[in-house]
Amino acid sequence: KGTGPHVHDLATNTVTLQLGENPGSASLLDAASSSAVDGVATFSNVRIDRPGTGYTLIASAGSLGSATSAPFNVTLTFASISAGGTFPSSGHSCGVTRAGAAYCWGANAFGQLGNGTTVEEIRPTLVSRTLSFISVSAGSNHTCGVTTDRAAYCWGANSKGQLGDGTTSNRTSPTAVGGGSSFAIVSAGDLYSCGVTTTGAAQCWGYNGDGQLGDGTTADRTTPALVDGSLVFFNISADSAHTCGAATNGRGYCWGSGARGRLGDGTSTNRLTPSLVFGDLRFSNIVVGLDHSCGLTLSGMTHCWGAGDTGQLGNGSTADSPTPSEVLGGRTYNSIGAGWYHNCATREGEAADCWGYNANHQLGDGTTTQRSVPGAVSGAIVFDRVDGARYHTCAVTRTGVAYCWGNNNHGQLGDGTRTQRATPVRVIQ
Protein backbone atom coordinates (compact mmCIF):
# COMPACT_ATOMS: atom_id res chain seq x y z
CA LYS A 1 0.00 0.00 0.00
CA GLY A 2 1.10 3.63 -0.32
CA THR A 3 1.69 6.24 -2.99
CA GLY A 4 4.41 7.27 -5.43
CA PRO A 5 6.78 5.40 -7.73
CA HIS A 6 7.16 2.48 -5.34
CA VAL A 7 3.53 1.50 -5.79
CA HIS A 8 3.75 2.01 -9.56
CA ASP A 9 6.77 -0.29 -9.75
CA LEU A 10 4.95 -3.01 -7.81
CA ALA A 11 1.76 -2.65 -9.84
CA THR A 12 3.50 -3.25 -13.16
CA ASN A 13 5.71 -6.18 -12.21
CA THR A 14 5.94 -9.10 -14.63
CA VAL A 15 4.19 -12.12 -13.18
CA THR A 16 5.37 -15.55 -14.26
CA LEU A 17 3.37 -18.76 -14.10
CA GLN A 18 4.77 -22.26 -13.78
CA LEU A 19 3.37 -25.63 -12.90
CA GLY A 20 3.64 -26.72 -9.28
CA GLU A 21 2.03 -30.09 -8.72
CA ASN A 22 2.14 -31.84 -12.09
CA PRO A 23 0.36 -35.22 -11.94
CA GLY A 24 0.14 -35.60 -15.73
CA SER A 25 3.80 -34.72 -16.46
CA ALA A 26 2.33 -31.91 -18.53
CA SER A 27 3.70 -28.75 -20.09
CA LEU A 28 2.31 -25.25 -19.60
CA LEU A 29 1.54 -23.79 -23.02
CA ASP A 30 1.20 -20.30 -24.43
CA ALA A 31 1.37 -17.18 -22.21
CA ALA A 32 3.37 -18.07 -19.10
CA SER A 33 4.19 -14.46 -18.16
CA SER A 34 2.24 -11.23 -18.11
CA SER A 35 2.83 -7.65 -17.01
CA ALA A 36 0.51 -6.49 -14.27
CA VAL A 37 -1.84 -3.56 -14.86
CA ASP A 38 -2.96 -1.80 -11.68
CA GLY A 39 -1.66 -4.74 -9.72
CA VAL A 40 -3.53 -7.37 -11.76
CA ALA A 41 -1.80 -9.77 -14.18
CA THR A 42 -4.13 -11.45 -16.67
CA PHE A 43 -3.41 -14.75 -18.44
CA SER A 44 -5.94 -15.26 -21.22
CA ASN A 45 -4.56 -18.25 -23.09
CA VAL A 46 -2.79 -20.56 -20.66
CA ARG A 47 -3.18 -24.24 -21.45
CA ILE A 48 -1.98 -27.48 -19.91
CA ASP A 49 -1.35 -30.15 -22.55
CA ARG A 50 -2.39 -33.27 -20.60
CA PRO A 51 -5.30 -34.19 -18.36
CA GLY A 52 -4.78 -34.91 -14.69
CA THR A 53 -6.08 -34.47 -11.18
CA GLY A 54 -4.50 -32.11 -8.64
CA TYR A 55 -2.51 -29.63 -10.73
CA THR A 56 -1.35 -26.38 -9.11
CA LEU A 57 0.07 -23.18 -10.59
CA ILE A 58 2.80 -21.08 -9.00
CA ALA A 59 2.75 -17.34 -9.70
CA SER A 60 5.93 -15.39 -9.00
CA ALA A 61 6.84 -11.71 -9.44
CA GLY A 62 10.51 -11.20 -8.66
CA SER A 63 11.10 -9.74 -5.20
CA LEU A 64 7.40 -10.00 -4.41
CA GLY A 65 7.77 -13.72 -3.88
CA SER A 66 5.35 -16.40 -5.10
CA ALA A 67 1.91 -17.82 -4.48
CA THR A 68 0.48 -21.26 -5.20
CA SER A 69 -3.02 -21.86 -6.50
CA ALA A 70 -5.52 -24.26 -5.03
CA PRO A 71 -5.38 -27.73 -6.66
CA PHE A 72 -7.45 -28.10 -9.83
CA ASN A 73 -8.19 -30.75 -12.44
CA VAL A 74 -7.72 -30.75 -16.19
CA THR A 75 -10.42 -32.85 -17.88
CA LEU A 76 -11.21 -33.65 -21.50
CA THR A 77 -14.71 -33.91 -22.93
CA PHE A 78 -14.53 -35.69 -26.28
CA ALA A 79 -16.81 -35.15 -29.26
CA SER A 80 -15.35 -38.03 -31.28
CA ILE A 81 -12.67 -40.70 -31.12
CA SER A 82 -10.67 -42.81 -33.57
CA ALA A 83 -8.59 -45.97 -33.10
CA GLY A 84 -5.68 -46.89 -35.37
CA GLY A 85 -2.46 -48.84 -35.69
CA THR A 86 -1.13 -52.25 -36.66
CA PHE A 87 0.10 -54.95 -34.28
CA PRO A 88 2.68 -55.48 -32.90
CA SER A 89 4.57 -52.52 -34.31
CA SER A 90 2.05 -49.85 -33.42
CA GLY A 91 -1.31 -48.89 -32.03
CA HIS A 92 -2.59 -45.43 -31.26
CA SER A 93 -5.82 -43.54 -30.70
CA CYS A 94 -6.93 -39.95 -31.14
CA GLY A 95 -9.89 -37.82 -30.16
CA VAL A 96 -11.24 -34.32 -30.60
CA THR A 97 -12.65 -32.47 -27.61
CA ARG A 98 -15.81 -30.42 -27.76
CA ALA A 99 -13.57 -27.35 -27.63
CA GLY A 100 -11.80 -28.46 -30.83
CA ALA A 101 -8.50 -29.66 -29.36
CA ALA A 102 -7.05 -32.86 -30.82
CA TYR A 103 -5.37 -35.34 -28.49
CA CYS A 104 -3.57 -38.60 -29.34
CA TRP A 105 -1.99 -41.39 -27.32
CA GLY A 106 -0.16 -44.70 -27.84
CA ALA A 107 2.60 -45.62 -30.29
CA ASN A 108 4.56 -42.75 -31.78
CA ALA A 109 7.57 -44.17 -33.62
CA PHE A 110 6.61 -42.25 -36.77
CA GLY A 111 5.21 -39.13 -35.13
CA GLN A 112 1.60 -40.29 -35.46
CA LEU A 113 0.64 -38.57 -32.21
CA GLY A 114 1.41 -35.20 -33.79
CA ASN A 115 2.97 -33.62 -30.70
CA GLY A 116 6.35 -32.90 -32.28
CA THR A 117 8.08 -35.99 -30.85
CA THR A 118 8.44 -39.71 -31.47
CA VAL A 119 7.95 -40.54 -27.79
CA GLU A 120 5.23 -43.04 -26.91
CA GLU A 121 2.44 -41.72 -24.68
CA ILE A 122 0.17 -43.77 -22.40
CA ARG A 123 -2.24 -40.90 -21.79
CA PRO A 124 -3.72 -38.22 -24.08
CA THR A 125 -1.27 -35.60 -25.32
CA LEU A 126 -2.18 -32.42 -27.20
CA VAL A 127 -1.57 -32.48 -30.95
CA SER A 128 -1.31 -28.76 -31.70
CA ARG A 129 -1.28 -25.52 -29.74
CA THR A 130 -2.72 -23.51 -32.62
CA LEU A 131 -5.00 -25.71 -34.74
CA SER A 132 -8.65 -26.31 -33.86
CA PHE A 133 -10.14 -29.55 -35.21
CA ILE A 134 -13.62 -30.86 -35.96
CA SER A 135 -12.49 -34.47 -36.52
CA VAL A 136 -9.46 -36.77 -36.58
CA SER A 137 -8.85 -40.20 -38.10
CA ALA A 138 -6.14 -42.56 -36.84
CA GLY A 139 -4.60 -44.76 -39.53
CA SER A 140 -2.00 -47.50 -39.20
CA ASN A 141 1.01 -45.26 -38.54
CA HIS A 142 -0.33 -41.84 -39.43
CA THR A 143 -3.22 -39.59 -38.52
CA CYS A 144 -5.28 -37.02 -40.42
CA GLY A 145 -7.76 -34.39 -39.30
CA VAL A 146 -10.00 -31.59 -40.51
CA THR A 147 -9.74 -28.18 -38.84
CA THR A 148 -12.57 -25.78 -38.12
CA ASP A 149 -11.61 -23.80 -41.22
CA ARG A 150 -12.02 -27.01 -43.28
CA ALA A 151 -8.35 -27.54 -44.02
CA ALA A 152 -6.97 -31.10 -43.94
CA TYR A 153 -3.81 -31.90 -42.01
CA CYS A 154 -1.93 -35.19 -41.61
CA TRP A 155 1.05 -36.34 -39.54
CA GLY A 156 3.14 -39.47 -38.92
CA ALA A 157 4.49 -42.01 -41.41
CA ASN A 158 4.70 -40.84 -45.01
CA SER A 159 6.64 -43.47 -46.98
CA LYS A 160 3.99 -43.57 -49.73
CA GLY A 161 2.83 -39.96 -49.59
CA GLN A 162 -0.10 -40.76 -47.26
CA LEU A 163 0.22 -37.34 -45.60
CA GLY A 164 -0.63 -35.63 -48.88
CA ASP A 165 1.90 -32.82 -48.51
CA GLY A 166 3.80 -33.58 -51.72
CA THR A 167 6.66 -35.40 -49.98
CA THR A 168 7.49 -38.81 -48.54
CA SER A 169 9.01 -37.41 -45.35
CA ASN A 170 7.60 -38.38 -41.97
CA ARG A 171 6.10 -35.53 -39.93
CA THR A 172 5.86 -35.35 -36.14
CA SER A 173 3.40 -32.46 -36.20
CA PRO A 174 0.47 -31.60 -38.49
CA THR A 175 1.32 -30.76 -42.08
CA ALA A 176 -1.21 -29.30 -44.50
CA VAL A 177 -2.57 -31.60 -47.19
CA GLY A 178 -1.80 -30.15 -50.62
CA GLY A 179 -4.23 -29.01 -53.27
CA GLY A 180 -6.07 -26.30 -51.39
CA SER A 181 -9.42 -28.14 -51.12
CA SER A 182 -11.83 -27.55 -48.26
CA PHE A 183 -12.68 -30.85 -46.59
CA ALA A 184 -15.74 -32.11 -44.74
CA ILE A 185 -14.13 -35.37 -43.57
CA VAL A 186 -10.91 -37.35 -43.90
CA SER A 187 -10.10 -41.02 -43.36
CA ALA A 188 -6.59 -42.32 -42.69
CA GLY A 189 -5.93 -45.87 -43.82
CA ASP A 190 -2.78 -47.98 -43.91
CA LEU A 191 -0.48 -46.35 -46.47
CA TYR A 192 -3.00 -43.94 -47.92
CA SER A 193 -5.70 -41.45 -46.97
CA CYS A 194 -8.95 -40.18 -48.43
CA GLY A 195 -11.29 -37.28 -47.86
CA VAL A 196 -14.55 -35.77 -49.00
CA THR A 197 -14.52 -32.07 -49.84
CA THR A 198 -17.22 -29.64 -48.79
CA THR A 199 -18.64 -29.95 -52.31
CA GLY A 200 -18.84 -33.77 -52.08
CA ALA A 201 -15.84 -34.64 -54.25
CA ALA A 202 -13.85 -37.66 -53.06
CA GLN A 203 -10.06 -37.34 -53.09
CA CYS A 204 -7.37 -39.85 -52.09
CA TRP A 205 -3.58 -39.84 -51.79
CA GLY A 206 -0.72 -42.19 -50.93
CA TYR A 207 -0.24 -45.83 -51.91
CA ASN A 208 -2.29 -47.04 -54.88
CA GLY A 209 -1.03 -50.52 -55.74
CA ASP A 210 -4.55 -52.00 -55.69
CA GLY A 211 -6.37 -48.98 -57.09
CA GLN A 212 -7.55 -47.85 -53.65
CA LEU A 213 -7.18 -44.19 -54.63
CA GLY A 214 -9.95 -44.62 -57.20
CA ASP A 215 -8.41 -42.38 -59.84
CA GLY A 216 -8.31 -45.02 -62.56
CA THR A 217 -4.62 -45.85 -62.07
CA THR A 218 -2.32 -47.78 -59.74
CA ALA A 219 0.15 -44.88 -59.43
CA ASP A 220 0.98 -43.58 -55.96
CA ARG A 221 0.11 -39.95 -55.25
CA THR A 222 1.79 -37.60 -52.78
CA THR A 223 -1.01 -35.03 -53.11
CA PRO A 224 -4.78 -35.56 -53.42
CA ALA A 225 -6.08 -37.17 -56.60
CA LEU A 226 -9.73 -36.90 -57.56
CA VAL A 227 -11.66 -40.16 -57.34
CA ASP A 228 -12.90 -40.89 -60.85
CA GLY A 229 -16.48 -40.20 -61.82
CA SER A 230 -19.09 -37.59 -61.06
CA LEU A 231 -20.37 -39.06 -57.80
CA VAL A 232 -21.09 -36.75 -54.87
CA PHE A 233 -20.09 -38.35 -51.55
CA PHE A 234 -20.86 -37.53 -47.92
CA ASN A 235 -18.90 -40.42 -46.37
CA ILE A 236 -15.63 -42.22 -47.13
CA SER A 237 -13.60 -44.91 -45.36
CA ALA A 238 -10.03 -46.03 -46.08
CA ASP A 239 -8.19 -49.03 -44.68
CA SER A 240 -5.53 -51.17 -46.37
CA ALA A 241 -6.29 -52.10 -49.97
CA HIS A 242 -9.83 -50.89 -50.58
CA THR A 243 -12.00 -47.85 -50.03
CA CYS A 244 -15.75 -47.38 -49.76
CA GLY A 245 -18.04 -44.40 -49.58
CA ALA A 246 -21.71 -43.47 -49.45
CA ALA A 247 -22.96 -41.07 -52.09
CA THR A 248 -25.65 -38.45 -51.67
CA ASN A 249 -28.04 -40.73 -53.55
CA GLY A 250 -27.65 -43.18 -50.66
CA ARG A 251 -25.91 -45.82 -52.72
CA GLY A 252 -22.66 -47.43 -51.64
CA TYR A 253 -19.55 -47.53 -53.83
CA CYS A 254 -16.22 -49.31 -53.28
CA TRP A 255 -12.93 -49.50 -55.17
CA GLY A 256 -9.46 -51.03 -54.92
CA SER A 257 -8.76 -54.67 -54.15
CA GLY A 258 -11.75 -56.95 -54.74
CA ALA A 259 -10.19 -59.97 -53.04
CA ARG A 260 -12.65 -61.98 -50.94
CA GLY A 261 -15.54 -59.86 -52.15
CA ARG A 262 -14.69 -56.81 -50.06
CA LEU A 263 -16.05 -54.38 -52.68
CA GLY A 264 -19.54 -55.84 -52.36
CA ASP A 265 -20.23 -55.86 -56.10
CA GLY A 266 -20.59 -59.63 -56.36
CA THR A 267 -17.08 -60.24 -57.69
CA SER A 268 -13.49 -60.52 -56.48
CA THR A 269 -12.24 -58.19 -59.22
CA ASN A 270 -10.05 -55.19 -58.45
CA ARG A 271 -11.64 -51.88 -59.39
CA LEU A 272 -9.64 -48.75 -60.19
CA THR A 273 -12.76 -46.56 -60.00
CA PRO A 274 -15.89 -46.70 -57.82
CA SER A 275 -18.03 -49.82 -58.25
CA LEU A 276 -21.64 -49.93 -57.09
CA VAL A 277 -22.32 -52.11 -54.05
CA PHE A 278 -24.77 -54.85 -55.01
CA GLY A 279 -28.45 -54.50 -54.16
CA ASP A 280 -30.83 -51.66 -53.55
CA LEU A 281 -29.63 -50.62 -50.11
CA ARG A 282 -29.43 -46.97 -49.08
CA PHE A 283 -26.60 -46.18 -46.67
CA SER A 284 -26.02 -43.49 -44.07
CA ASN A 285 -22.46 -44.68 -43.44
CA ILE A 286 -19.98 -47.25 -44.75
CA VAL A 287 -16.83 -48.38 -42.94
CA VAL A 288 -14.06 -50.72 -44.08
CA GLY A 289 -11.76 -53.16 -42.30
CA LEU A 290 -8.80 -55.07 -43.64
CA ASP A 291 -10.73 -57.25 -46.09
CA HIS A 292 -14.38 -56.60 -45.33
CA SER A 293 -16.82 -53.67 -45.33
CA CYS A 294 -19.99 -52.80 -43.44
CA GLY A 295 -22.74 -50.33 -44.14
CA LEU A 296 -25.37 -48.78 -41.92
CA THR A 297 -28.61 -48.24 -43.82
CA LEU A 298 -30.92 -45.26 -43.52
CA SER A 299 -33.24 -47.43 -41.42
CA GLY A 300 -30.43 -48.32 -39.01
CA MET A 301 -29.92 -51.90 -40.18
CA THR A 302 -26.38 -53.18 -40.77
CA HIS A 303 -25.06 -55.18 -43.71
CA CYS A 304 -21.49 -56.45 -44.18
CA TRP A 305 -19.60 -58.03 -47.06
CA GLY A 306 -16.19 -59.47 -47.87
CA ALA A 307 -14.12 -61.81 -45.68
CA GLY A 308 -16.03 -63.65 -42.99
CA ASP A 309 -13.42 -65.99 -41.50
CA THR A 310 -13.39 -64.33 -38.07
CA GLY A 311 -17.14 -63.74 -37.93
CA GLN A 312 -16.71 -60.10 -38.94
CA LEU A 313 -19.78 -60.16 -41.21
CA GLY A 314 -22.02 -60.77 -38.19
CA ASN A 315 -24.32 -63.12 -40.07
CA GLY A 316 -23.65 -66.23 -37.98
CA SER A 317 -21.22 -67.64 -40.54
CA THR A 318 -17.49 -67.60 -41.19
CA ALA A 319 -17.94 -67.76 -44.98
CA ASP A 320 -17.00 -64.89 -47.27
CA SER A 321 -19.77 -62.92 -48.95
CA PRO A 322 -19.19 -60.83 -52.12
CA THR A 323 -22.50 -59.03 -51.63
CA PRO A 324 -24.06 -57.36 -48.57
CA SER A 325 -25.26 -59.80 -45.91
CA GLU A 326 -27.52 -58.61 -43.10
CA VAL A 327 -26.05 -58.64 -39.61
CA LEU A 328 -28.14 -60.89 -37.39
CA GLY A 329 -30.13 -59.72 -34.39
CA GLY A 330 -32.57 -57.34 -36.02
CA ARG A 331 -31.20 -54.38 -34.07
CA THR A 332 -31.07 -50.85 -35.35
CA TYR A 333 -27.85 -48.90 -34.80
CA ASN A 334 -26.93 -45.22 -34.91
CA SER A 335 -23.19 -45.57 -35.57
CA ILE A 336 -20.72 -48.22 -36.66
CA GLY A 337 -16.95 -48.64 -36.60
CA ALA A 338 -14.75 -51.26 -38.27
CA GLY A 339 -11.49 -52.76 -37.08
CA TRP A 340 -9.26 -54.98 -39.18
CA TYR A 341 -11.15 -58.15 -38.28
CA HIS A 342 -14.07 -56.96 -36.12
CA ASN A 343 -16.84 -54.39 -35.98
CA CYS A 344 -18.75 -52.54 -33.29
CA ALA A 345 -21.94 -50.53 -33.44
CA THR A 346 -23.87 -48.32 -31.02
CA ARG A 347 -27.60 -48.37 -30.39
CA GLU A 348 -29.76 -45.72 -28.85
CA GLY A 349 -29.88 -45.90 -25.06
CA GLU A 350 -28.21 -49.31 -24.83
CA ALA A 351 -24.77 -50.92 -24.65
CA ALA A 352 -22.71 -51.18 -27.82
CA ASP A 353 -22.48 -54.45 -29.75
CA CYS A 354 -19.33 -55.97 -31.27
CA TRP A 355 -18.62 -59.04 -33.39
CA GLY A 356 -15.69 -60.74 -35.13
CA TYR A 357 -12.13 -61.45 -33.99
CA ASN A 358 -11.52 -61.24 -30.25
CA ALA A 359 -8.12 -62.73 -29.39
CA ASN A 360 -7.04 -59.41 -27.85
CA HIS A 361 -10.37 -58.53 -26.19
CA GLN A 362 -11.29 -56.07 -28.92
CA LEU A 363 -14.97 -57.02 -28.56
CA GLY A 364 -14.94 -55.80 -24.96
CA ASP A 365 -17.14 -58.60 -23.63
CA GLY A 366 -14.65 -59.91 -21.06
CA THR A 367 -13.67 -62.93 -23.16
CA THR A 368 -11.41 -63.84 -26.05
CA THR A 369 -14.21 -65.75 -27.79
CA GLN A 370 -14.70 -64.96 -31.47
CA ARG A 371 -18.27 -63.88 -32.29
CA SER A 372 -20.08 -64.31 -35.61
CA VAL A 373 -23.16 -62.45 -34.33
CA PRO A 374 -23.32 -59.20 -32.34
CA GLY A 375 -22.72 -59.42 -28.60
CA ALA A 376 -22.97 -56.65 -26.02
CA VAL A 377 -19.88 -54.85 -24.75
CA SER A 378 -19.54 -55.37 -20.99
CA GLY A 379 -20.40 -52.63 -18.52
CA ALA A 380 -23.75 -51.44 -19.85
CA ILE A 381 -22.14 -48.16 -20.93
CA VAL A 382 -24.21 -46.24 -23.46
CA PHE A 383 -21.88 -45.11 -26.24
CA ASP A 384 -22.58 -42.53 -28.92
CA ARG A 385 -19.73 -43.32 -31.33
CA VAL A 386 -17.30 -46.21 -31.70
CA ASP A 387 -14.23 -47.05 -33.80
CA GLY A 388 -12.01 -50.11 -34.14
CA ALA A 389 -8.34 -50.63 -34.98
CA ARG A 390 -6.55 -53.92 -35.61
CA TYR A 391 -6.56 -55.13 -32.02
CA HIS A 392 -8.27 -52.46 -29.93
CA THR A 393 -11.48 -50.44 -29.89
CA CYS A 394 -12.43 -47.01 -28.57
CA ALA A 395 -15.78 -45.32 -28.01
CA VAL A 396 -17.19 -42.12 -26.56
CA THR A 397 -20.39 -41.52 -24.62
CA ARG A 398 -22.89 -38.80 -25.35
CA THR A 399 -21.50 -36.86 -22.38
CA GLY A 400 -18.00 -36.94 -23.88
CA VAL A 401 -16.35 -39.65 -21.76
CA ALA A 402 -13.94 -41.83 -23.76
CA TYR A 403 -13.31 -45.53 -23.19
CA CYS A 404 -11.04 -48.04 -24.92
CA TRP A 405 -10.46 -51.80 -24.66
CA GLY A 406 -8.32 -54.56 -26.16
CA ASN A 407 -4.59 -54.61 -26.80
CA ASN A 408 -2.60 -51.95 -24.97
CA ASN A 409 1.07 -52.73 -25.63
CA HIS A 410 1.79 -49.13 -26.62
CA GLY A 411 -0.62 -47.37 -24.27
CA GLN A 412 -3.25 -46.98 -27.01
CA LEU A 413 -6.09 -47.38 -24.50
CA GLY A 414 -5.04 -44.12 -22.84
CA ASP A 415 -5.59 -45.30 -19.27
CA GLY A 416 -2.02 -44.60 -18.16
CA THR A 417 -0.91 -48.25 -18.43
CA ARG A 418 0.17 -50.81 -21.01
CA THR A 419 -2.14 -53.46 -19.63
CA GLN A 420 -4.51 -55.26 -22.01
CA ARG A 421 -8.16 -54.73 -21.07
CA ALA A 422 -10.98 -57.22 -21.62
CA THR A 423 -13.69 -54.63 -20.96
CA PRO A 424 -13.92 -50.87 -21.45
CA VAL A 425 -11.51 -48.75 -19.41
CA ARG A 426 -11.85 -45.02 -19.16
CA VAL A 427 -9.33 -42.88 -21.04
CA ILE A 428 -7.60 -40.50 -18.63
CA GLN A 429 -9.59 -37.32 -18.88
N, C-alpha and C positions, 0 to 999 in steps of 0.2 A: 504494500500500500504506500501512498505518498504521492508527490508531485515531482515534475522536472524530468530531466533527461534519463535519470535512473529508471523511472517507471517506463518511459518510452523504450529503452533498451530491452527491458524484460518483456514488454508486450510484443516485441517483434522478433523474439528469438526463433531460431529454426528448431522445430520439434521433429525428432526422428523416431520412427516406429521400427520395432523388431519383434520377432516371435520370442515368447518366453517358453511356456510349456508347449511342446510340439509333438503331440501323440501320433500324428500322421507322417512324421518326417517330411513336412511340407516346406515349400518356399513361399515367401511373402512377395507378391507381384505388384507391379506398377508403383504408384506414388508411395514411397516409404519415408519421405520427409516433406515438411511443409513449413512455411514461414507463418508465424502467428500474426493475426490482425486483431488489435485491441485485446490481446491476451488469449485469443482463441485460434488454435490451429485446426484446419479442416482437411480431412482426407476423404476425397470423393470417389476414389477408384482403387481402393486397396482390395486385393484378392488373395486368398490362400488356395494353393493349387491342388490340395488333397483333402478329402473329408476326414473327420476325426472328432473325438469327444474330449473336451477339456483343454482346448487351446487357450493361451493368454497372450496379450500384447503388452510390450513394454515401451512406454513413451519416455524419451529423454530429451533434455534441452540444455546441454552443456552444464554450466555451474549450477543450474536450477535442480539438478538431480534427476531422478526418474520415478515413474509410477507404473504399477502393474494393473492391468484390467482384471475384472472378474472373469472366471473361466467361462468359455462359450463353446458351442459346437458348430461345426461346419457340416451341413447335410446337403445331399443331392436329391433332387426330385426329377426323375427321368420321364421324358415324353416318349422315347423309343429306345430300342436296344438291338444290337446285332452281334451275332457270334460268328467267328471265323477261325481259320487255321487248319493245318494238316498235322497228323500225328505220325511219328513222335517229335518231329522237328519243330513244331510250332503249335500255337493255339492262343488266340487272343479274342477279346470282346471289346465292344465300344458302345457308348450310349450318348444321347443328347439330352441335356436337361431342359426343363420347361423355360429356362432363361436363355437357352441357345448355346450353352457351353458344351463342347464335345469332350468326353473323357474316354480313355482307353486303358486296358490293363491286360497283363499276360505276357506272352513271348514278344520279344522286341529285337531279335537279331538283325532284322533288316530295316528297323526304324518304323515298323507298322503301328506303333503307338502314337507317333507324331509329336512327341514331346522334345524333339531335338537330340535324343540320345539313342543308344542301342542297349540300354539297361532294362532288364526284365522287371516288371512291376506286378505285385500281387494284390494291389488295391488300385482303384481308379486314379489316374493322373491326367491333368489337364492337357489337351492337345495344343491349343493356341491361346495366347493372351489377347489377340486382336480380332480373330474371326468369330463370327456368330453363325451357328449352323441350324438348319431345320431338320437334317437327317444325316446319318452316317451308315456306311455299309462295310462290314469287315470281310475281306477276302481271305485267301490262303495265307499270304505273307504281305499283303498290302491292304490299305483302307482308302475308301473314297467318301466324300461328303458333299452336300450342297449347302451353301451359305444362304443367309437371309436375303442377300441381293442376287440369288439364283446363279451364282458362279459355282463351278465344280472344282474341287480340289482333291488330290490324291497324295498318298505318302506310303513309304515302305519299299518293298522289292520292286525292281523295274527292269528286270533282265530282258523282257519282251516288249517293253514300252507300255506296260499296263497302267502306268501313271498318267499317260496321255500328254506329257509335257514336251514331247518332241525329242526326248533322250532315252537312253537305257541306263541312266545312273540312279542308284537308290537314293531316296530322300528320307531324312529323319524328321522332317517337318512338312506341313502341307505345301504342295506346289500346284499352281493353277493348271488345270487342264487346258490344252490349246484349242484354238478354233473360235473362241469368243462367243460360243452359244450360251444361252440362258437355259438352265436345267431345272426340271421339276423333280426328278429323282435320278439316283445313280445306283448301280449294283456292281460290287467288286466280286470277281470270280477267282479263279486260280491264277492264270497268267494273263488275264484280260479283264476288261471292265466295260460296262455299257451304261447308257443313260437315256432318258427321254427328255427332250427339250420342252420348254413351256408351250411350244406350238405343236407338240405331239410327235415330232420326228425322233426316231430311234437312231442312236449313234453308238458305235463300239470302237474299242482300241486295244492294242496289245497282240497277243498270240492268236493266230488264225489258221493253224494247221488243219483243223477239221471244218473250217468255214463258219466258226462260231461268231465271227464279226458280222456275218450276213450281208457283206457288200459284193457278193458274187465272185470273190476270189479266195485264195488261201494264203495271201500275202499278209505278213504282220504289219501293224500300223502303230506308229508311236504318237499319233494324234488322232482325234476322232474321225471315223469314216462313217458315212451315212449308210444305214441299213437299206438295202435295195427295196424299191417298190414305193408305192404312194400311200401306204398304211399310216394311220394316225393312232399312236399308242398312248395309253395312260399308265401302263405297268410294264416292267421288264425285269428279268431275273437271269443272272449269269452264274455259272459254276465252273465246270472244268472243260468240257468239250462241246457243250450245247447251250443254247440260249432260248428262252421263251418269253413271250409278252402277250398281254391282252390289249386288243385294239378297241377304239371307241365304239365300234359296232358290236362289241361284246365277244367277238370270236377270238379264239386262241391261235397263236402262230408260234412255231418253233423252227430253229435252224441250227446247223452244225452237224455233229456226229449223230447218225441215226441208229447206231449200234444198240441192240436190245430193245428197239422200239421207243426210245426215249423222246422222239419228236412227236409221237402220238398220231402220226398220219397213216398208220397201218402198214408201214414198211420199216426196214432197217437201213434205208438209203441215206447217205449224207446229203444235206441240203445246204447250198451256199447262199440261199436267200430264203426268206420266210415261207414256211409250208403250213397250210391250214391244218389245225388239229381236227381229227376225224369226229364226225357227229354234228349235232345241232345245239351243242351246249353254249351258253352265254356266261362268260367269266367276269368276276369282279377282281380276281387276282390269280396269277400263276407264279409258282415258285419251282425252282429246279434244284435237284441234288446231283450226285456224281453221275448216275446213269438212269435217273428217273425224273419225272415231273409230276406236279400235282396242281390242280386248279380248283378254286373256290367259285362256285356258280353264284349268279345273282340271287338265287333262292337260299344260299347258304349251304348247299350240299357240296361234298368234296369228291372229286374224281382224280385218280392217279393213273399213270401209264409209264411203261419202260420196264426196267429190271425189277423183279419181285423176289429175288432170292433171299432177302433178309426180312421179308414181310412188309417192305416199305410201301407197297401199293394199298395195304389196309383192307384187302378184299377177302381175307381168310386163306389166301393161297401164297405159295412162294414161286409161282410161275410168272414169267415175263408177260407183259401185255402191250402190244404195239398201238392200241387204241385206249381211250379213257375207260377206266373200270371204276365203278362206284365204290367208295369206301363204306364198309359195313357199319351198321349201328343206327342208321337213319337219323343221325343228329345233324343239326344245323350249326354252323360255325361262323364266327365273325372275323377271324384272322387265321392265317396258316403260315408256317415256316418250315423249310426243308433243310435237313442236314445231308451229309453225304449218303447215308444209308437209312435214315429215319425221318419222320415228320412229326410235327406237333401242331395242334390247332386249339384255339380258344373258343369257348362258348359262353354266351351271355349268362352271367350270374352263377356260373358253375366252374369246377376245376377244369384245367386244360386236359386234353387227351393227347397221347403220343403212341406211335406204333413204328415197328421196324427193328433195326439192330439195337442191341442193348448191352453189349459186353462191357461197356464202360459207364453204365448207369445213365446213358443219355435220355432214356425214357422217363427217368425221375420217379419210378414206381417202387423203389426200394429193392429191386431185384436186378439180376442180369439176364432175365428171361426175354428172349426175342418174341415180339408180338406181331402177328399178321392181321390183327384187328385193333382198333383203338382201345386203349386202357387209360384210366385216369392217373394223372400225376398225383403223387402223395401230398398230403398236407391241406387239401381242400382250399387252396389259395385261388382266388378268382383273378385270372390274368386277363389283360387287355390285348397284349401283343406278345408274340413268341417268335424265336428264330433259332435254328439249329446250325451247328458246325459239324465237323467230321465226328468228333467224339464228345461234344458237350452241347448244352442247350441253355439259352437264357430267355427270360421273359420279364415283363414289367406289368405291374398292376395299374388299375385305373387311377390310383392315388399317387403313382410315380415311384413305387418301391420296386427295385430290381432284384431278381433272384436268378441264380444259375445252378446247374447240376451236371454231373458227369465227370469226365477226365479233368484233372487240375494240375498236371505236371508242370505247367508254366505259370500258375496263378491265374488262369483265364476265368475262374469263377469269381474272382474279385473279393473273396472273403478274408483276405489276409493270410491265407495258407496255400500249401500245394497239396492238400489232401483231397483225394477223389471223394465225391459226394453222391450218394445213391438217391437222395431226395433234394428238393430245392433248398438252397442256402442263400441267405440274404447278402447281396453285394454291399460292401461297406459304404455307407452313405452319410 
